[in-house]
């Protein structure tokens, strides 16, 4: 049996931009992606702490050490610049492996989205 479990989480980052006219996705600072064990094109859930919105999209890498978190495309209507969000990814795995699996969870500084 396989189950879906938490794989990675970037907890409480501040959105630095919202680009309605860009093809849909979320741009994430590549340093944060690496620390959270996330990759380009990976499906993520975005949870907006300011308004309760939840959405799914995929990752585009942003400039390393830039602190960039940009909502692109239609998601820019649900997440605005300055909002605090949580970015979550999940993975399917065998039930027995899931019992011992440790997700990658990072807690960046929400003022500038850097790792402290």
C-alpha positions as CSV (number, residue, x, y, z in Angstrom):
1,X,0.0,0.0,0.0
2,X,1.2,3.5,-0.8
3,X,0.2,6.7,1.0
4,X,0.8,10.4,0.3
5,X,2.8,12.1,3.0
6,X,4.4,15.5,3.7
7,X,7.7,15.7,1.7
8,X,8.8,19.3,2.0
9,X,7.6,22.6,3.6
10,X,8.7,26.2,3.4
11,X,7.0,27.6,6.5
12,X,5.9,31.3,6.6
13,X,7.6,33.2,3.8
14,X,6.5,36.7,2.5
15,X,5.3,37.0,-1.0
16,X,7.6,39.5,-2.8
17,X,5.6,39.9,-6.0
18,X,2.5,38.9,-7.9
19,X,2.5,38.8,-11.7
20,X,-1.0,38.3,-13.1
21,X,0.2,38.2,-16.8
22,X,2.8,35.5,-16.3
23,X,2.1,31.9,-17.2
24,X,0.9,30.3,-13.9
25,X,3.3,29.1,-11.3
26,X,5.2,30.2,-8.2
27,X,8.8,31.5,-8.4
28,X,10.8,30.5,-5.3
29,X,14.4,31.5,-4.4
30,X,16.6,28.6,-5.5
31,X,18.3,28.6,-2.1
32,X,15.0,28.0,-0.3
33,X,14.1,25.3,-2.9
34,X,17.4,23.4,-2.2
35,X,17.0,23.7,1.6
36,X,13.5,22.3,1.4
37,X,14.4,19.5,-1.0
38,X,12.1,20.9,-3.8
39,X,12.8,21.0,-7.5
40,X,11.7,22.9,-10.6
41,X,8.4,21.8,-11.9
42,X,7.4,20.2,-8.7
43,X,3.7,20.5,-7.7
44,X,3.1,22.4,-4.5
45,X,0.2,23.6,-2.4
46,X,0.3,27.2,-1.3
47,X,-1.6,28.2,1.8
48,X,-2.2,31.9,2.3
49,X,-2.2,32.9,6.0
50,X,-3.7,36.3,5.2
51,X,-6.9,35.2,3.6
52,X,-7.2,31.4,4.0
53,X,-6.8,30.7,0.3
54,X,-5.3,27.3,-0.8
55,X,-4.1,26.6,-4.3
56,X,-2.0,24.2,-6.3
57,X,0.7,25.2,-8.8
58,X,4.3,24.3,-9.8
59,X,7.7,25.7,-9.0
60,X,9.9,27.9,-11.1
61,X,13.4,28.5,-9.6
62,X,14.2,32.1,-8.7
63,X,17.5,33.8,-8.3
64,X,19.6,32.3,-5.5
65,X,19.7,34.2,-2.2
66,X,17.2,36.8,-3.6
67,X,14.4,36.0,-1.2
68,X,12.1,35.9,-4.2
69,X,8.6,34.4,-3.7
70,X,6.4,35.5,-6.7
71,X,2.9,34.3,-7.5
72,X,2.4,34.1,-11.2
73,X,-0.7,33.9,-13.4
74,X,-4.2,33.5,-12.0
75,X,-2.9,32.7,-8.5
76,X,-1.8,36.3,-8.3
77,X,-5.5,37.1,-7.6
78,X,-5.5,34.8,-4.5
79,X,-2.0,35.7,-3.1
80,X,-0.8,39.3,-3.0
81,X,2.6,40.9,-2.5
82,X,3.2,41.1,1.3
83,X,1.0,38.1,2.2
84,X,2.5,35.4,4.4
85,X,2.3,31.9,2.9
86,X,3.3,28.3,3.5
87,X,4.5,26.2,0.6
88,X,4.0,22.4,0.9
89,X,4.8,19.4,-1.3
90,X,3.8,15.8,-0.8
91,X,5.2,12.4,-2.0
92,X,3.7,9.0,-2.5
93,X,5.6,6.2,-0.8
94,X,5.2,2.7,0.6
95,X,3.4,2.7,4.0
96,X,6.4,1.1,5.8
97,X,8.9,3.6,4.4
98,X,6.5,6.5,5.3
99,X,6.7,5.5,9.0
100,X,10.3,6.5,9.2
101,X,10.5,9.2,6.5
102,X,11.5,12.6,7.7
103,X,10.2,15.6,5.6
104,X,12.4,18.6,4.8
105,X,10.9,21.6,6.7
106,X,12.5,25.0,6.7
107,X,11.6,28.1,8.7
108,X,13.0,31.2,6.8
109,X,13.0,34.6,8.2
110,X,9.7,36.0,7.0
111,X,11.0,39.6,6.9
112,X,13.4,38.8,4.1
113,X,12.9,35.1,3.2
114,X,16.4,34.2,4.1
115,X,17.6,31.2,6.1
116,X,18.8,32.2,9.5
